[in-house]
Amino acid sequence: MPAAAISSEILAKYEPVIGIEVHVQLLTATKAFCGCANHFGSEPNTNVCPVCLGLPGALPVLNRQAVDYATLASLALNCQVRERSIFARKNYFYPDLPKGYQISQFDKPLAEHGWIDVPTPEGGWKRIGITRLHMEEDAGKSIHDGLADSATHTSLDLNRCGTPLVEIVSEPDMRTPDEAWEYVTRLREIVLYCGVSDCNMEEGSLRCDVNVSIRKKGAEKLGTKVEVKNLNSFRNVRDAVQYEIERQVELVEEGTAIVQETRLWNPNENRTYSMRSKEQAHDYRYFPEPDLPPLVVSHDFIEATRKAMPELPEPRRARMIEQYGIAPKDAQTLTATPEEADRFEAAAKKAKSPQRLANLLLNEIGGRLKALELEQAQSPVSLDGIAQAADLLEENKISSKQLKQLFDLCFEKQEDFGPVYEREKPEQISDTSALEKIIDELVAANPKQVEQYRAGKTTLAGFFVGQAMRATKGQANPALLNELVTKKLAG
Ligand SMILES: [Zn+2]
């Protein structure tokens, strides 16, 4: 996970200060202020109407579902929800914004004063403040390439105009690229667990802008901040923060002032480029939206939403560790999305050993998928198949070596574990005298290890079990073998 860290020389002298703005599209059926479908990937300019095109006389009507979702996200992010918030017009001209303004919220946003806890390298937690969460609508999209006439024309797709968004603004509490990465990762997880967005960065349903500045260690005053846009993956967030810190330190070291500006991240060149300076910065001339009344969410509604909140990622992990005895590191991986966590839990409830199930899923199957650069969904072995394998292993009906061979066959033949196991039914040696003979030979051939074992180094039992397993080509009944080895070594 961590990228190359900022050098310790830089960190001894300077303190980076990082804040992040995240835009999240809400997963409503229709847009924020009209009945158009809120759908990614439709034919361009088909999900539009007079309201989202901003035609004269059209009036916005607020989508109830968007308010429900925004409130739920606010509470999940530990924000205080304002019972009366105000919509405002954010005025600017851009070709993909036919109205000439975006409906947003300004000085009275829906929610404020939240936080997310992120893990620290030392194994503790650090609290990152959330300044505010406000509702707004998205703009359309300018398409600069990929079309037949792209060399000479920019095309517009206004389907995205009016898509409901929440913008989540952090406090400038982060100090390292990894903290920034953790923050956006945790934020995404929480929003996903709330079910209010699909948080698909490739489709733009979650977008990040970061603000980076540096100041001399111990200084109170914040340095001049630079905003970096075009971060369409969390890896880009971390890399861009790292690059900006190093770029700014270099400038300060050579005595050049940092310019307040917006920069674009270029992931191919791993650097940022200046996009516009402060002189060209927008003055949005916010004023209250005259076509919408104040947004009122009652105390009762807020409390009912809080009560109905789904289980969030961190509490869920803690519960799963407790309930299934799985390792914290595994719990983290198994709960990346609520769907994955649900699937694992459904299987874990029936499994003879949930930890063994987790091991097979993450290491055996996960390892094979990673080596083949495949996604979980492309695995030939279903979770039921993995669960069956885990139970067989737990009951000593197959050895781990046999299991590996069976999994290899599943991948080779693109078949699930069940049919492969039925067909192959690996033989197992449960003949006590045959196994004893092998162990006797091993004991005779390794007198030194036997002596050490008897002197108290009992972990050497594993050595004998391993050797015996090898001698039987992995076919020995593991439980019986263990038992016989222990008995024989006891003398
Ligand atoms: Zn519309």
Residues whose N, C-alpha, C, O or C-beta is under 5 A from the ligand:
A	BS01	ZN	C34 G35 C36 N47 V48 C49 V51 C52
